């Protein structure tokens, strides 16, 4: 139903046991005419065993002054938030209050409270973040970015272990190349000591380069683009083997980083709903709001 626009002077005292609050105007100059709304306040104790999350928060809501249908479930657009810091118990001196509908009684406010409790059980929620791989949950009010950085740190030890295992794999491959080329001189594969020295130098240089690459590799969320070099078309067999090994090292390190980055980013929202024992209605009042001023 629509609000009655007729203006009545405020009584010296509020009759009955219904409490009244007044909203500070958010526009200047403000209207002297005040319209009534239902004001509802609740405390919700969010507690979730799986995530270990515990948080108590206050909920402050406003509902249009409509006669409630007992069978109607409130929707999100019917209930609007209001800033409790903008509410006062004393009526502004210049305020002129619209008439309060006759259906507003203490028993009606009790029904409003019951409907509000049902509404909160259906719609109140706390959203946190969950990492599936770690089975870890964010703290209340922790941003997704902060939680993601915490997950990144949690994966550090496992990543270093896998990186070290990958390093051992390539060290063995390098040893097999060394075995193949440096011990073939007995079969006359190398004609001079100079060629043998060059081969050892190349093997040593690549070994140091690979070791440095593994030492410098860290798990971050930044992109790391690998552009493998193509082996020389007319290079010797040893050169081709070393260049191929170097390319494979870069590719496999990047693949390992990518796999862990995917694990870190495997985050979704985890929604916590309150139970009946977690919702506590604090009070239900009549809230007077300056006409056309909006809610703070």
Secondary structure by P-SEA (a helix, b strand, c coil): cccccccccccccccccbbbbbbcccccccccbbbbbbbbbbccccccccccbbbbbcccccccccccccccccccccbbbbcccccccccccccccccccccccaaaaaaaaaaaaaaaaacccccccccccccccccccccaaaaaaaaaaaaaaaaaaaaaaaaaaaaaaaaaaaaaccccccccccccaaaaaaaaaaaaaaaaaaaaaaaacccccbbbbbbcccccccccaaaaaaaaaaaaaaaaaaaaaaaaaaaaacbbbbbbbbccccccccbbbbbbbccccccc
